[in-house]
Amino acid sequence: MERNDSDKLGSILKAARIAKNITREHLSEVINITPRYLMSIENENKKPSFNVLFQLVRELSIPADTIFYPESENNNTEVEQLIRLLYLCDERDLKIATATVRALVDNK
């Protein structure tokens, strides 16, 4: 039986959790679900509610494309990480980052 893309959700979440070195118990506590429920999402193809999925994606810093387009192999994690960091910047920091990136591109 072939797994469809929605069946990959659990393995994506589990891999992200392990990559961040977060225990199932800790993550469960942070998002207010039971470790057993998280295990069923990761290993038994249980589909979480939107609220739980949202919290998992945010807590594990998973790009939405990884969840909604798992077949895409264009996941450039360095670019995605840079974009997430930019959202943490204030207006002054964004101007500096923009000027720096422009200088890098102009010097190629």
MMTF fields as JSON, N, C-alpha, C and O atoms, coordinates in Angstrom:
{
  "mmtfVersion": "1.0.0",
  "mmtfProducer": "UNKNOWN",
  "numBonds": 431,
  "numAtoms": 432,
  "numGroups": 108,
  "numChains": 1,
  "numModels": 1,
  "chainsPerModel": [1],
  "groupsPerChain": [108],
  "chainIdList": ["A"],
  "bondAtomList": [4, 2, 8, 6, 12, 10, 16, 14, 20, 18, 24, 22, 28, 26, 32, 30, 36, 34, 40, 38, 44, 42, 48, 46, 52, 50, 56, 54, 60, 58, 64, 62, 68, 66, 72, 70, 76, 74, 80, 78, 84, 82, 88, 86, 92, 90, 96, 94, 100, 98, 104, 102, 108, 106, 112, 110, 116, 114, 120, 118, 124, 122, 128, 126, 132, 130, 136, 134, 140, 138, 144, 142, 148, 146, 152, 150, 156, 154, 160, 158, 164, 162, 168, 166, 172, 170, 176, 174, 180, 178, 184, 182, 188, 186, 192, 190, 196, 194, 200, 198, 204, 202, 208, 206, 212, 210, 216, 214, 220, 218, 224, 222, 228, 226, 232, 230, 236, 234, 240, 238, 244, 242, 248, 246, 252, 250, 256, 254, 260, 258, 264, 262, 268, 266, 272, 270, 276, 274, 280, 278, 284, 282, 288, 286, 292, 290, 296, 294, 300, 298, 304, 302, 308, 306, 312, 310, 316, 314, 320, 318, 324, 322, 328, 326, 332, 330, 336, 334, 340, 338, 344, 342, 348, 346, 352, 350, 356, 354, 360, 358, 364, 362, 368, 366, 372, 370, 376, 374, 380, 378, 384, 382, 388, 386, 392, 390, 396, 394, 400, 398, 404, 402, 408, 406, 412, 410, 416, 414, 420, 418, 424, 422, 428, 426],
  "bondOrderList": [1, 1, 1, 1, 1, 1, 1, 1, 1, 1, 1, 1, 1, 1, 1, 1, 1, 1, 1, 1, 1, 1, 1, 1, 1, 1, 1, 1, 1, 1, 1, 1, 1, 1, 1, 1, 1, 1, 1, 1, 1, 1, 1, 1, 1, 1, 1, 1, 1, 1, 1, 1, 1, 1, 1, 1, 1, 1, 1, 1, 1, 1, 1, 1, 1, 1, 1, 1, 1, 1, 1, 1, 1, 1, 1, 1, 1, 1, 1, 1, 1, 1, 1, 1, 1, 1, 1, 1, 1, 1, 1, 1, 1, 1, 1, 1, 1, 1, 1, 1, 1, 1, 1, 1, 1, 1, 1],
  "groupList": [{"groupName": "MET", "atomNameList": ["N", "CA", "C", "O"], "elementList": ["N", "C", "C", "O"], "formalChargeList": [0, 0, 0, 0], "bondAtomList": [1, 0, 2, 1, 3, 2], "bondOrderList": [1, 1, 2], "singleLetterCode": "M", "chemCompType": "L-PEPTIDE LINKING"}, {"groupName": "GLU", "atomNameList": ["N", "CA", "C", "O"], "elementList": ["N", "C", "C", "O"], "formalChargeList": [0, 0, 0, 0], "bondAtomList": [1, 0, 2, 1, 3, 2], "bondOrderList": [1, 1, 2], "singleLetterCode": "E", "chemCompType": "L-PEPTIDE LINKING"}, {"groupName": "ARG", "atomNameList": ["N", "CA", "C", "O"], "elementList": ["N", "C", "C", "O"], "formalChargeList": [0, 0, 0, 0], "bondAtomList": [1, 0, 2, 1, 3, 2], "bondOrderList": [1, 1, 2], "singleLetterCode": "R", "chemCompType": "L-PEPTIDE LINKING"}, {"groupName": "ASN", "atomNameList": ["N", "CA", "C", "O"], "elementList": ["N", "C", "C", "O"], "formalChargeList": [0, 0, 0, 0], "bondAtomList": [1, 0, 2, 1, 3, 2], "bondOrderList": [1, 1, 2], "singleLetterCode": "N", "chemCompType": "L-PEPTIDE LINKING"}, {"groupName": "ASP", "atomNameList": ["N", "CA", "C", "O"], "elementList": ["N", "C", "C", "O"], "formalChargeList": [0, 0, 0, 0], "bondAtomList": [1, 0, 2, 1, 3, 2], "bondOrderList": [1, 1, 2], "singleLetterCode": "D", "chemCompType": "L-PEPTIDE LINKING"}, {"groupName": "SER", "atomNameList": ["N", "CA", "C", "O"], "elementList": ["N", "C", "C", "O"], "formalChargeList": [0, 0, 0, 0], "bondAtomList": [1, 0, 2, 1, 3, 2], "bondOrderList": [1, 1, 2], "singleLetterCode": "S", "chemCompType": "L-PEPTIDE LINKING"}, {"groupName": "LYS", "atomNameList": ["N", "CA", "C", "O"], "elementList": ["N", "C", "C", "O"], "formalChargeList": [0, 0, 0, 0], "bondAtomList": [1, 0, 2, 1, 3, 2], "bondOrderList": [1, 1, 2], "singleLetterCode": "K", "chemCompType": "L-PEPTIDE LINKING"}, {"groupName": "LEU", "atomNameList": ["N", "CA", "C", "O"], "elementList": ["N", "C", "C", "O"], "formalChargeList": [0, 0, 0, 0], "bondAtomList": [1, 0, 2, 1, 3, 2], "bondOrderList": [1, 1, 2], "singleLetterCode": "L", "chemCompType": "L-PEPTIDE LINKING"}, {"groupName": "GLY", "atomNameList": ["N", "CA", "C", "O"], "elementList": ["N", "C", "C", "O"], "formalChargeList": [0, 0, 0, 0], "bondAtomList": [1, 0, 2, 1, 3, 2], "bondOrderList": [1, 1, 2], "singleLetterCode": "G", "chemCompType": "PEPTIDE LINKING"}, {"groupName": "ILE", "atomNameList": ["N", "CA", "C", "O"], "elementList": ["N", "C", "C", "O"], "formalChargeList": [0, 0, 0, 0], "bondAtomList": [1, 0, 2, 1, 3, 2], "bondOrderList": [1, 1, 2], "singleLetterCode": "I", "chemCompType": "L-PEPTIDE LINKING"}, {"groupName": "ALA", "atomNameList": ["N", "CA", "C", "O"], "elementList": ["N", "C", "C", "O"], "formalChargeList": [0, 0, 0, 0], "bondAtomList": [1, 0, 2, 1, 3, 2], "bondOrderList": [1, 1, 2], "singleLetterCode": "A", "chemCompType": "L-PEPTIDE LINKING"}, {"groupName": "THR", "atomNameList": ["N", "CA", "C", "O"], "elementList": ["N", "C", "C", "O"], "formalChargeList": [0, 0, 0, 0], "bondAtomList": [1, 0, 2, 1, 3, 2], "bondOrderList": [1, 1, 2], "singleLetterCode": "T", "chemCompType": "L-PEPTIDE LINKING"}, {"groupName": "HIS", "atomNameList": ["N", "CA", "C", "O"], "elementList": ["N", "C", "C", "O"], "formalChargeList": [0, 0, 0, 0], "bondAtomList": [1, 0, 2, 1, 3, 2], "bondOrderList": [1, 1, 2], "singleLetterCode": "H", "chemCompType": "L-PEPTIDE LINKING"}, {"groupName": "VAL", "atomNameList": ["N", "CA", "C", "O"], "elementList": ["N", "C", "C", "O"], "formalChargeList": [0, 0, 0, 0], "bondAtomList": [1, 0, 2, 1, 3, 2], "bondOrderList": [1, 1, 2], "singleLetterCode": "V", "chemCompType": "L-PEPTIDE LINKING"}, {"groupName": "PRO", "atomNameList": ["N", "CA", "C", "O"], "elementList": ["N", "C", "C", "O"], "formalChargeList": [0, 0, 0, 0], "bondAtomList": [1, 0, 2, 1, 3, 2], "bondOrderList": [1, 1, 2], "singleLetterCode": "P", "chemCompType": "L-PEPTIDE LINKING"}, {"groupName": "TYR", "atomNameList": ["N", "CA", "C", "O"], "elementList": ["N", "C", "C", "O"], "formalChargeList": [0, 0, 0, 0], "bondAtomList": [1, 0, 2, 1, 3, 2], "bondOrderList": [1, 1, 2], "singleLetterCode": "Y", "chemCompType": "L-PEPTIDE LINKING"}, {"groupName": "PHE", "atomNameList": ["N", "CA", "C", "O"], "elementList": ["N", "C", "C", "O"], "formalChargeList": [0, 0, 0, 0], "bondAtomList": [1, 0, 2, 1, 3, 2], "bondOrderList": [1, 1, 2], "singleLetterCode": "F", "chemCompType": "L-PEPTIDE LINKING"}, {"groupName": "GLN", "atomNameList": ["N", "CA", "C", "O"], "elementList": ["N", "C", "C", "O"], "formalChargeList": [0, 0, 0, 0], "bondAtomList": [1, 0, 2, 1, 3, 2], "bondOrderList": [1, 1, 2], "singleLetterCode": "Q", "chemCompType": "L-PEPTIDE LINKING"}, {"groupName": "CYS", "atomNameList": ["N", "CA", "C", "O"], "elementList": ["N", "C", "C", "O"], "formalChargeList": [0, 0, 0, 0], "bondAtomList": [1, 0, 2, 1, 3, 2], "bondOrderList": [1, 1, 2], "singleLetterCode": "C", "chemCompType": "L-PEPTIDE LINKING"}],
  "groupTypeList": [0, 1, 2, 3, 4, 5, 4, 6, 7, 8, 5, 9, 7, 6, 10, 10, 2, 9, 10, 6, 3, 9, 11, 2, 1, 12, 7, 5, 1, 13, 9, 3, 9, 11, 14, 2, 15, 7, 0, 5, 9, 1, 3, 1, 3, 6, 6, 14, 5, 16, 3, 13, 7, 16, 17, 7, 13, 2, 1, 7, 5, 9, 14, 10, 4, 11, 9, 16, 15, 14, 1, 5, 1, 3, 3, 3, 11, 1, 13, 1, 17, 7, 9, 2, 7, 7, 15, 7, 18, 4, 1, 2, 4, 7, 6, 9, 10, 11, 10, 11, 13, 2, 10, 7, 13, 4, 3, 6],
  "groupIdList": [1, 2, 3, 4, 5, 6, 7, 8, 9, 10, 11, 12, 13, 14, 15, 16, 17, 18, 19, 20, 21, 22, 23, 24, 25, 26, 27, 28, 29, 30, 31, 32, 33, 34, 35, 36, 37, 38, 39, 40, 41, 42, 43, 44, 45, 46, 47, 48, 49, 50, 51, 52, 53, 54, 55, 56, 57, 58, 59, 60, 61, 62, 63, 64, 65, 66, 67, 68, 69, 70, 71, 72, 73, 74, 75, 76, 77, 78, 79, 80, 81, 82, 83, 84, 85, 86, 87, 88, 89, 90, 91, 92, 93, 94, 95, 96, 97, 98, 99, 100, 101, 102, 103, 104, 105, 106, 107, 108],
  "secStructList": [7, 7, 7, 7, 4, 4, 4, 4, 2, 2, 2, 2, 2, 2, 2, 2, 2, 2, 2, 6, 6, 7, 7, 2, 2, 2, 2, 2, 2, 2, 2, 6, 7, 7, 2, 2, 2, 2, 2, 2, 2, 2, 2, 1, 7, 7, 7, 7, 7, 2, 2, 2, 2, 2, 2, 2, 2, 2, 2, 6, 6, 7, 7, 2, 2, 2, 2, 2, 7, 6, 6, 7, 7, 7, 7, 7, 2, 2, 2, 2, 2, 2, 2, 2, 2, 2, 6, 6, 7, 7, 2, 2, 2, 2, 2, 2, 2, 2, 2, 2, 2, 2, 2, 2, 2, 2, 6, 7],
  "xCoordList": [0.838, 0.0, 0.89, 1.778, 0.646, 1.443, 0.943, -0.26, 1.885, 1.531, 1.31, 2.08, 0.249, 0.068, 0.79, 1.291, 0.84, 1.615, 1.122, 1.921, -0.192, -0.699, -0.239, -0.235, 0.146, 0.662, 2.07, 2.555, 2.727, 4.096, 4.153, 5.228, 3.02, 2.987, 3.674, 4.519, 3.328, 3.907, 5.422, 6.127, 5.916, 7.37, 8.071, 9.193, 7.434, 8.015, 8.105, 9.132, 7.011, 6.998, 8.014, 8.73, 8.074, 9.007, 10.453, 11.269, 10.766, 12.13, 12.508, 13.634, 11.574, 11.85, 12.063, 12.94, 11.26, 11.402, 12.752, 13.439, 13.123, 14.404, 15.571, 16.56, 15.451, 16.519, 16.743, 17.865, 15.678, 15.793, 16.124, 16.218, 16.299, 16.661, 15.636, 15.99, 14.365, 13.269, 12.606, 12.3, 12.39, 11.718, 10.23, 9.663, 9.628, 8.186, 7.447, 6.45, 7.948, 7.31, 7.366, 6.376, 8.518, 8.669, 7.764, 7.052, 7.793, 6.974, 5.491, 4.728, 5.098, 3.701, 3.285, 2.193, 4.162, 3.862, 3.748, 2.854, 4.649, 4.66, 3.379, 2.847, 2.884, 1.688, 0.412, -0.662, 0.544, -0.608, -1.402, -2.628, -0.662, -1.281, -0.559, 0.465, -1.08, -0.42, 0.7, 0.631, 1.729, 2.783, 2.229, 2.725, 1.22, 0.608, -0.042, 0.066, -0.716, -1.34, -0.273, -0.438, 0.82, 1.906, 2.507, 2.81, 2.679, 3.208, 2.276, 2.743, 0.974, 0.032, 0.073, -0.138, 0.342, 0.497, 1.765, 1.748, 2.859, 4.149, 4.202, 4.762, 3.624, 3.843, 2.625, 2.777, 1.437, 0.231, -0.668, -1.828, -0.141, -0.869, -2.124, -3.065, -2.133, -3.241, -3.152, -2.075, -4.255, -4.261, -4.631, -5.708, -3.749, -4.042, -5.054, -5.267, -5.664, -6.538, -5.669, -4.444, -6.322, -5.569, -4.788, -3.628, -5.411, -4.761, -3.492, -2.456, -3.573, -2.402, -1.34, -0.156, -1.748, -0.788, -0.092, 1.126, -0.864, -0.303, 0.753, 1.848, 0.423, 1.37, 2.622, 3.73, 2.458, 3.611, 4.521, 5.739, 3.928, 4.707, 5.476, 6.654, 4.813, 5.464, 6.562, 7.671, 6.256, 7.215, 8.455, 9.565, 8.256, 9.371, 10.012, 10.962, 9.492, 10.009, 10.05, 11.053, 8.948, 8.852, 8.258, 7.191, 8.919, 8.335, 7.018, 6.924, 6.025, 4.718, 4.822, 4.095, 5.718, 5.87, 6.271, 5.892, 7.01, 7.413, 6.194, 6.156, 5.201, 3.983, 3.029, 2.516, 2.787, 1.768, 2.269, 1.47, 3.571, 4.162, 5.357, 6.479, 5.135, 6.263, 6.987, 8.136, 6.315, 6.944, 7.972, 8.804, 7.924, 8.842, 10.233, 10.418, 11.189, 12.569, 13.324, 14.552, 12.606, 13.234, 13.292, 13.228, 13.411, 13.47, 14.892, 15.76, 15.118, 16.422, 16.389, 15.958, 16.84, 16.681, 17.442, 16.995, 18.567, 19.3, 18.51, 18.469, 17.889, 17.073, 15.856, 15.501, 15.222, 14.051, 14.421, 13.666, 15.56, 16.002, 16.257, 15.9, 16.868, 17.121, 15.802, 15.687, 14.829, 13.531, 12.879, 12.33, 12.933, 12.359, 13.068, 12.427, 14.389, 15.136, 14.762, 14.707, 14.507, 14.129, 12.82, 12.638, 11.921, 10.654, 10.867, 9.988, 12.014, 12.317, 12.965, 13.16, 13.294, 13.994, 13.026, 11.872, 13.542, 12.768, 13.106, 13.908, 12.494, 12.659, 14.115, 14.584, 14.827, 16.246, 17.075, 17.898, 16.85, 17.587, 17.304, 18.207, 16.054, 15.698, 16.414, 16.83, 16.563, 17.287, 18.746, 19.319, 19.344, 20.742, 20.88, 21.792, 19.958, 20.006, 19.831, 20.534, 18.899, 18.659, 19.897, 20.289, 20.512, 21.712, 22.852, 23.599, 22.981, 24.037, 23.832, 24.775, 22.61, 22.331, 22.524, 23.067, 22.083, 22.303, 23.79, 24.202, 24.589, 26.042, 26.648, 27.522, 26.187, 26.683, 26.351, 27.196, 25.131, 24.693, 25.406, 25.821, 25.558, 26.222, 27.695, 28.264, 28.32, 29.738, 30.0, 31.136, 29.005, 29.202, 29.642, 29.853],
  "yCoordList": [-1.177, 0.0, 1.25, 1.389, 2.136, 3.355, 4.421, 4.648, 5.064, 6.159, 7.419, 7.727, 8.153, 9.432, 10.51, 10.243, 11.721, 12.786, 13.131, 13.491, 13.025, 13.349, 12.328, 12.618, 11.142, 10.134, 10.46, 9.835, 11.414, 11.778, 12.757, 13.006, 13.305, 14.322, 13.856, 14.57, 12.688, 12.181, 12.066, 12.456, 11.528, 11.369, 12.715, 12.867, 13.689, 15.037, 15.663, 16.23, 15.554, 16.123, 15.433, 16.092, 14.122, 13.362, 13.729, 13.946, 13.796, 14.146, 15.547, 15.77, 16.481, 17.848, 17.885, 18.594, 17.123, 17.085, 16.503, 17.04, 15.423, 14.764, 15.675, 15.774, 16.337, 17.242, 18.388, 18.871, 18.819, 19.898, 19.365, 20.125, 18.045, 17.398, 17.692, 18.005, 17.581, 17.804, 16.461, 15.708, 16.168, 14.914, 15.028, 16.121, 13.898, 13.856, 14.418, 15.126, 14.094, 14.56, 16.088, 16.73, 16.652, 18.11, 18.816, 19.756, 18.36, 18.985, 18.868, 19.816, 17.732, 17.524, 18.509, 19.077, 18.699, 19.633, 21.065, 21.806, 21.451, 22.813, 23.126, 24.231, 22.165, 22.443, 21.898, 21.943, 21.385, 20.976, 19.814, 19.863, 18.761, 17.509, 16.402, 16.652, 15.194, 14.084, 13.512, 13.576, 12.952, 12.297, 11.162, 10.919, 10.484, 9.378, 9.91, 9.295, 11.053, 11.65, 12.063, 11.839, 12.664, 13.04, 11.801, 11.816, 10.747, 9.502, 8.971, 8.478, 9.066, 8.572, 9.43, 8.922, 10.718, 11.582, 11.192, 11.059, 11.011, 10.708, 9.311, 9.131, 8.324, 6.934, 6.194, 5.174, 6.684, 5.926, 6.652, 6.279, 7.684, 8.409, 9.109, 9.355, 9.427, 10.187, 11.618, 12.214, 12.18, 13.547, 14.514, 14.401, 15.466, 16.43, 17.473, 17.677, 18.118, 19.253, 20.371, 20.349, 21.341, 22.47, 23.174, 23.538, 23.368, 24.065, 23.338, 23.967, 22.028, 21.242, 21.279, 21.442, 21.129, 21.186, 22.543, 22.619, 23.603, 24.952, 25.076, 25.584, 24.613, 24.693, 23.857, 24.294, 22.67, 21.822, 22.484, 22.525, 22.998, 23.649, 24.836, 25.018, 25.641, 26.812, 26.412, 26.943, 25.488, 25.098, 24.43, 24.601, 23.674, 22.968, 23.766, 23.301, 24.965, 25.837, 25.115, 25.15, 24.465, 23.741, 24.669, 25.24, 24.834, 25.642, 25.013, 23.792, 25.831, 25.321, 24.464, 23.482, 24.829, 24.035, 22.598, 21.687, 22.383, 21.025, 20.189, 18.992, 20.811, 20.102, 19.968, 18.879, 21.053, 21.059, 20.628, 20.25, 20.679, 20.229, 19.322, 19.649, 18.186, 17.32, 16.719, 16.292, 16.685, 16.133, 17.078, 16.663, 18.34, 19.338, 19.102, 18.975, 19.048, 18.867, 20.178, 20.19, 21.282, 22.597, 23.235, 24.458, 22.422, 22.96, 23.415, 22.603, 24.722, 25.293, 25.783, 26.903, 24.947, 25.252, 26.502, 27.197, 26.812, 28.022, 29.27, 30.224, 29.276, 30.42, 30.52, 31.61, 29.395, 29.402, 29.891, 30.643, 29.474, 29.92, 31.427, 32.122, 31.928, 33.365, 34.146, 35.196, 33.64, 34.306, 34.337, 35.364, 33.23, 33.21, 34.21, 34.872, 34.319, 35.282, 36.716, 37.579, 36.968, 38.319, 38.765, 39.95, 37.834, 38.173, 38.634, 39.265, 38.323, 38.733, 40.116, 40.658, 40.676, 41.964, 43.138, 43.056, 44.234, 45.472, 46.208, 45.722, 47.372, 48.103, 48.47, 48.35, 48.913, 49.282, 48.069, 48.158, 46.938, 45.712, 45.266, 44.799, 45.409, 45.018, 45.887, 45.391, 47.178, 48.065, 47.648, 47.642, 47.302, 46.852, 45.545, 45.389, 44.598, 43.302, 43.484, 42.851, 44.345, 44.607, 45.205, 44.781, 46.181, 46.812, 45.798, 45.808, 44.938, 43.927, 42.943, 42.621, 42.47, 41.509, 42.167, 41.546, 43.423, 44.136, 44.262, 44.082, 44.57, 44.698, 43.358, 43.306, 42.285, 40.944, 40.606, 40.097, 40.888, 40.583, 41.473, 41.002, 42.744, 43.674, 43.333, 43.669, 42.68, 42.34, 41.002, 40.528, 40.397, 39.094, 39.283, 38.305],
  "zCoordList": [0.0, 0.0, 0.0, 0.841, -0.931, -1.057, -0.095, 0.038, 0.568, 1.478, 0.67, -0.239, 1.007, 0.335, 1.143, 2.235, 0.604, 1.237, 2.633, 3.498, 2.869, 4.203, 5.234, 6.43, 4.79, 5.71, 6.192, 7.135, 5.572, 5.934, 7.103, 7.649, 7.485, 8.529, 9.808, 10.348, 10.29, 11.532, 11.463, 12.393, 10.356, 10.238, 10.121, 10.605, 9.489, 9.391, 10.775, 11.147, 11.539, 12.887, 13.79, 14.544, 13.711, 14.552, 14.208, 15.104, 12.923, 12.503, 12.986, 13.43, 12.9, 13.357, 14.865, 15.359, 15.587, 17.052, 17.443, 18.311, 16.811, 17.113, 16.716, 17.442, 15.565, 15.111, 16.085, 16.238, 16.741, 17.727, 19.115, 20.078, 19.207, 20.472, 21.576, 22.713, 21.204, 22.139, 22.423, 21.499, 23.679, 24.015, 23.719, 23.693, 23.501, 23.278, 24.489, 24.35, 25.671, 26.909, 27.017, 27.37, 26.713, 26.802, 25.793, 26.144, 24.542, 23.508, 23.847, 23.658, 24.335, 24.726, 25.804, 25.76, 26.761, 27.855, 27.343, 27.752, 26.453, 25.928, 25.153, 25.259, 24.379, 23.574, 24.208, 23.607, 25.423, 26.218, 25.612, 25.508, 25.213, 24.805, 25.565, 26.2, 25.505, 26.194, 25.324, 24.097, 25.962, 25.18, 24.314, 23.214, 24.802, 24.045, 22.764, 21.704, 22.873, 21.688, 20.678, 19.479, 21.151, 20.249, 19.593, 18.4, 20.353, 19.791, 18.704, 17.678, 18.916, 17.908, 16.64, 15.538, 16.794, 15.618, 14.862, 13.638, 15.593, 14.965, 14.35, 13.268, 15.031, 14.639, 14.095, 13.423, 14.372, 14.023, 13.033, 12.858, 12.389, 11.366, 11.892, 11.138, 13.185, 13.769, 13.271, 13.304, 12.812, 12.295, 13.411, 13.997, 13.71, 14.776, 14.321, 13.126, 15.287, 14.973, 14.401, 14.523, 13.779, 13.241, 14.344, 14.147, 15.498, 16.602, 17.046, 17.26, 17.182, 17.592, 16.501, 16.796, 15.25, 14.143, 14.113, 13.954, 14.267, 14.284, 15.381, 15.14, 16.577, 17.697, 17.435, 17.744, 16.874, 16.57, 15.537, 15.71, 14.472, 13.414, 13.972, 13.663, 14.792, 15.379, 16.362, 16.31, 17.244, 18.281, 17.68, 18.183, 16.607, 15.978, 14.847, 14.218, 14.587, 13.511, 12.17, 11.458, 11.843, 10.581, 9.532, 9.758, 8.392, 7.323, 6.846, 6.714, 6.594, 6.168, 4.909, 4.767, 3.999, 2.78, 3.084, 2.348, 4.126, 4.495, 4.841, 4.556, 5.453, 5.833, 4.651, 4.392, 3.937, 2.898, 1.523, 0.667, 1.303, 0.041, 0.32, -0.067, 0.989, 1.364, 0.163, 0.278, -0.989, -2.187, -2.781, -3.587, -2.393, -2.914, -2.35, -1.139, -3.234, -2.797, -2.808, -2.711, -2.926, -2.972, -1.601, -1.479, -0.574, 0.783, 1.087, 1.406, 0.985, 1.271, 2.714, 2.988, 3.619, 5.035, 5.46, 6.373, 4.838, 5.215, 4.85, 5.627, 3.69, 3.276, 4.191, 4.641, 4.463, 5.345, 6.743, 7.359, 7.236, 8.557, 8.548, 9.499, 7.485, 7.363, 7.338, 7.971, 6.62, 6.558, 7.934, 8.336, 8.656, 10.011, 10.924, 11.741, 10.784, 11.594, 11.246, 12.123, 9.976, 9.567, 10.213, 10.496, 10.442, 11.105, 12.546, 13.133, 13.108, 14.477, 14.549, 15.637, 13.401, 13.351, 13.432, 13.013, 13.989, 13.96, 12.651, 11.853, 12.441, 11.185, 10.911, 9.779, 11.936, 11.793, 11.37, 10.458, 12.04, 11.709, 10.273, 9.577, 9.832, 8.465, 7.438, 6.39, 7.726, 6.806, 6.703, 5.613, 7.826, 7.828, 7.053, 6.241, 7.313, 6.622, 5.119, 4.331, 4.717, 3.3, 2.646, 1.559, 3.295, 2.749, 2.635, 1.657, 3.619, 3.6, 2.452, 1.73, 2.287, 1.216, -0.153, -1.066, -0.299, -1.559, -1.873, -3.019, -0.866, -1.075, -1.481, -2.345, -0.862, -1.227, -2.672, -3.408, -3.073, -4.445, -5.439, -6.498, -5.125, -6.047, -6.245, -7.283, -5.287, -5.385, -6.04, -6.032, -6.592, -7.276, -8.683, -9.4]
}
